[in-house]
Amino acid sequence: MAYAIRLYFDVKLEAAFIGVRTALVRAGVAPVLEALGDRPHVSVVAAEQLDLEFCTRMLERVAREQRKFDVAFAAFGSFPGDQGVVYLAPTPSESLLELHCEVYRRLTDTGLELHEHFRPRGWVPHVTVGFRLARHEVALAICRLHSEFEPIAGKFGGIGLVEYYPITEIATFPFIA
């Protein structure tokens, strides 16, 4: 098992991501994310092991200190390799980068080893809209997004901790208004 800390969206923006996923499935892309029961999110960090009690308390404190903040998505892409990932990318904002660095610092200060993809200055924030896709599905998804995707915006509304796979929500905390 592994764990991830994730940022979640306001209701309107989460519905927009579900709409993008639904459009891709209608175009012929496998509904892997739906089968996993995965909510739209941006992963902030991931690790093979976490102190769940410490992480839960830390995330609760972060949520109490963090106001909801704006996020906009105007780009999409795919990671290289065989994982078959297609994603939407947020416009990097100071608020997003600062929150990421703060969570990363709080965890690494305890000696925790996090996955290398989540290190500051190397992290690629994204919302996965296709996962474990065959190459032809990646191409189909990118083509569909190229012709139909319109930028979307909203707010980050909370932070949570999950165990995966299968995805099991451990704790979720809303940001202050």
C-alpha positions as CSV (number, residue, x, y, z in Angstrom):
1,M,0.0,0.0,0.0
2,A,1.0,3.6,-0.5
3,Y,-0.4,6.9,0.7
4,A,-1.1,10.3,-0.9
5,I,-2.0,13.8,0.3
6,R,-4.3,15.4,-2.1
7,L,-5.9,18.8,-2.8
8,Y,-9.6,18.7,-3.6
9,F,-11.8,21.2,-5.4
10,D,-15.0,23.1,-4.8
11,V,-18.2,21.4,-6.0
12,K,-18.5,23.2,-9.3
13,L,-14.9,22.6,-10.3
14,E,-15.0,18.9,-9.3
15,A,-18.2,18.6,-11.5
16,A,-16.3,20.1,-14.4
17,F,-13.5,17.5,-14.1
18,I,-16.1,14.7,-14.0
19,G,-17.5,16.2,-17.2
20,V,-14.1,16.1,-18.9
21,R,-13.7,12.4,-17.8
22,T,-17.2,11.6,-19.0
23,A,-16.6,13.2,-22.4
24,L,-13.4,11.2,-22.8
25,V,-15.2,7.9,-21.9
26,R,-17.9,8.7,-24.5
27,A,-15.1,9.2,-27.0
28,G,-13.8,5.7,-26.4
29,V,-11.3,6.1,-23.5
30,A,-11.5,3.5,-20.8
31,P,-13.1,4.7,-17.6
32,V,-10.3,3.5,-15.3
33,L,-10.5,6.4,-12.9
34,E,-14.3,5.7,-12.4
35,A,-13.6,2.0,-11.8
36,L,-11.1,3.0,-9.1
37,G,-13.6,5.3,-7.5
38,D,-11.1,8.2,-7.7
39,R,-12.2,11.8,-7.1
40,P,-10.6,14.6,-9.1
41,H,-7.6,15.9,-7.2
42,V,-4.1,17.2,-7.3
43,S,-1.6,15.0,-5.4
44,V,0.7,17.1,-3.2
45,V,2.9,14.2,-1.9
46,A,3.0,10.4,-2.0
47,A,4.9,7.9,0.2
48,E,5.1,4.2,0.8
49,Q,4.7,4.7,4.5
50,L,3.3,7.5,6.7
51,D,2.6,8.0,10.3
52,L,-1.2,8.3,9.8
53,E,-1.9,9.9,13.2
54,F,0.7,12.6,12.6
55,C,-0.4,13.2,9.0
56,T,-4.1,13.5,10.0
57,R,-3.3,16.0,12.7
58,M,-1.0,17.9,10.4
59,L,-3.5,18.1,7.6
60,E,-6.2,19.3,10.1
61,R,-3.9,22.1,11.1
62,V,-3.1,23.0,7.5
63,A,-6.8,23.1,6.7
64,R,-7.5,25.4,9.6
65,E,-4.8,27.8,8.4
66,Q,-5.6,27.7,4.7
67,R,-8.2,29.7,2.9
68,K,-9.8,28.4,-0.2
69,F,-7.8,29.7,-3.2
70,D,-8.2,30.1,-6.9
71,V,-7.0,27.6,-9.5
72,A,-7.3,27.6,-13.3
73,F,-6.7,24.8,-15.8
74,A,-5.8,25.9,-19.3
75,A,-3.4,23.1,-20.4
76,F,-3.4,19.4,-20.8
77,G,-0.8,16.7,-21.5
78,S,0.5,13.2,-21.1
79,F,3.5,11.9,-19.1
80,P,6.0,9.8,-21.1
81,G,6.2,6.1,-20.4
82,D,3.8,3.2,-20.2
83,Q,1.5,4.4,-17.4
84,G,-1.0,5.9,-19.9
85,V,-1.6,9.1,-18.0
86,V,-3.5,12.0,-19.5
87,Y,-4.0,15.1,-17.3
88,L,-5.1,18.7,-17.0
89,A,-2.5,21.1,-15.6
90,P,-3.2,24.0,-13.3
91,T,-1.6,27.4,-13.9
92,P,1.1,27.5,-11.2
93,S,0.2,30.0,-8.5
94,E,2.1,31.3,-5.5
95,S,-0.6,29.9,-3.2
96,L,-0.4,26.4,-4.8
97,L,3.4,26.3,-4.7
98,E,3.6,27.6,-1.1
99,L,1.1,25.1,0.1
100,H,2.9,22.2,-1.6
101,C,6.3,23.3,-0.1
102,E,4.7,23.7,3.4
103,V,3.2,20.2,3.4
104,Y,6.4,18.7,1.9
105,R,8.5,20.5,4.6
106,R,6.3,19.4,7.5
107,L,6.6,15.8,6.4
108,T,10.3,15.7,5.5
109,D,11.2,17.5,8.8
110,T,10.1,14.3,10.5
111,G,12.5,12.2,8.4
112,L,9.8,10.9,6.1
113,E,10.9,9.8,2.7
114,L,8.5,11.0,0.0
115,H,8.3,9.9,-3.7
116,E,10.8,11.8,-5.7
117,H,8.2,13.2,-8.2
118,F,6.9,15.4,-5.4
119,R,10.0,17.3,-4.5
120,P,9.8,21.1,-4.7
121,R,11.0,22.4,-8.1
122,G,10.4,19.0,-9.6
123,W,6.7,18.5,-8.8
124,V,4.3,18.6,-11.8
125,P,0.9,19.5,-10.4
126,H,-1.9,17.9,-12.4
127,V,-5.4,16.3,-12.4
128,T,-5.4,12.9,-14.0
129,V,-8.3,12.4,-16.4
130,G,-7.0,9.2,-17.9
131,F,-4.9,6.5,-16.2
132,R,-3.5,3.1,-17.4
133,L,-4.6,3.9,-20.9
134,A,-3.4,2.0,-23.9
135,R,-1.3,4.2,-26.3
136,H,-4.2,4.5,-28.8
137,E,-6.4,5.8,-25.9
138,V,-3.8,8.3,-24.9
139,A,-3.7,9.6,-28.4
140,L,-7.5,9.6,-28.6
141,A,-7.8,11.5,-25.3
142,I,-5.2,14.1,-26.3
143,C,-6.9,14.6,-29.7
144,R,-10.3,15.0,-28.0
145,L,-8.9,17.5,-25.5
146,H,-7.2,19.4,-28.3
147,S,-10.5,19.8,-30.1
148,E,-12.9,20.3,-27.2
149,F,-11.2,21.4,-24.0
150,E,-12.1,24.8,-22.7
151,P,-10.2,26.3,-19.8
152,I,-11.9,25.8,-16.4
153,A,-11.4,27.5,-13.1
154,G,-12.6,27.4,-9.5
155,K,-11.1,26.9,-6.1
156,F,-9.2,24.4,-4.1
157,G,-11.5,23.6,-1.3
158,G,-9.8,21.1,1.0
159,I,-7.0,18.6,1.6
160,G,-7.1,14.9,2.3
161,L,-5.2,11.7,2.9
162,V,-5.8,8.5,1.0
163,E,-4.4,5.0,0.9
164,Y,-4.1,3.4,-2.5
165,Y,-4.8,0.9,-4.3
166,P,-7.6,0.4,-3.8
167,I,-8.3,4.0,-3.0
168,T,-9.5,4.4,0.6
169,E,-10.1,7.8,2.0
170,I,-8.6,8.2,5.4
171,A,-9.3,11.9,6.2
172,T,-10.5,15.0,4.4
173,F,-10.5,18.5,5.8
174,P,-12.2,21.6,4.2
175,F,-10.2,24.8,4.0
176,I,-11.7,27.9,5.8
177,A,-13.9,30.1,3.6
